[in-house]
Amino acid sequence: MKELTPMTLSALLLLASGAVLAYLGCYLPPQGEISDSVLWYTSQCIIYAGSVFGVAGYVKSMVNKKEQTPQ
């Protein structure tokens, strides 16, 4: 198994914290209503994780493409 880089670990932790906060936001008073601050935090977590995984995937694909081209 590959080691988790600090960037990947932070993205996974932020995704988990955003999901937990959004879930708890449904059950805390007022019940069934998620406040704007919870939605903002959750969306920022998703954006950060998406950028981390997107940039890592792009860089990995470019490195693989460069390795496959004949010199």
C-alpha positions in Angstrom: 0.0 0.0 0.0 1.2 3.5 -0.9 2.0 5.9 1.9 -0.3 8.8 2.3 1.3 12.2 1.7 0.4 15.0 4.0 -1.6 16.7 1.3 -3.7 13.6 0.6 -4.2 13.0 4.3 -5.3 16.5 4.9 -7.8 16.2 2.0 -9.2 13.0 3.4 -9.5 14.5 6.9 -11.2 17.6 5.6 -13.7 15.5 3.5 -14.5 13.4 6.6 -14.9 16.5 8.8 -17.1 18.2 6.2 -19.3 15.1 5.9 -19.6 14.7 9.7 -20.5 18.4 10.2 -23.1 18.3 7.4 -24.6 15.1 8.9 -24.7 16.6 12.4 -26.1 19.8 11.1 -29.3 17.9 10.2 -29.9 16.8 13.7 -28.8 19.8 15.8 -31.4 22.5 16.6 -33.2 23.7 14.5 -33.6 20.1 13.4 -33.6 19.4 9.7 -32.1 22.7 8.7 -28.4 23.1 7.9 -27.0 26.5 8.6 -25.2 28.5 6.0 -21.9 28.3 7.8 -22.0 24.5 7.8 -22.7 24.5 4.1 -19.9 26.9 3.5 -17.4 24.8 5.5 -18.5 21.6 3.7 -18.2 23.1 0.3 -14.7 24.5 1.1 -13.7 21.0 2.2 -15.0 19.5 -1.0 -13.3 22.1 -3.2 -10.0 21.6 -1.4 -10.1 17.8 -1.7 -11.1 18.1 -5.3 -8.2 20.3 -6.1 -5.7 18.1 -4.2 -6.9 14.9 -6.0 -7.3 16.7 -9.3 -3.8 18.2 -9.3 -2.3 15.0 -8.2 -4.1 13.0 -10.9 -3.1 15.5 -13.6 0.6 15.5 -12.6 0.6 11.7 -12.4 -0.9 11.5 -15.9 1.6 14.0 -17.3 4.5 12.1 -15.8 3.2 8.8 -17.2 2.7 10.3 -20.6 6.3 11.7 -20.6 7.7 8.3 -19.6 5.9 6.6 -22.4 7.1 8.9 -25.2 10.1 7.5 -27.1 13.3 9.6 -26.7 
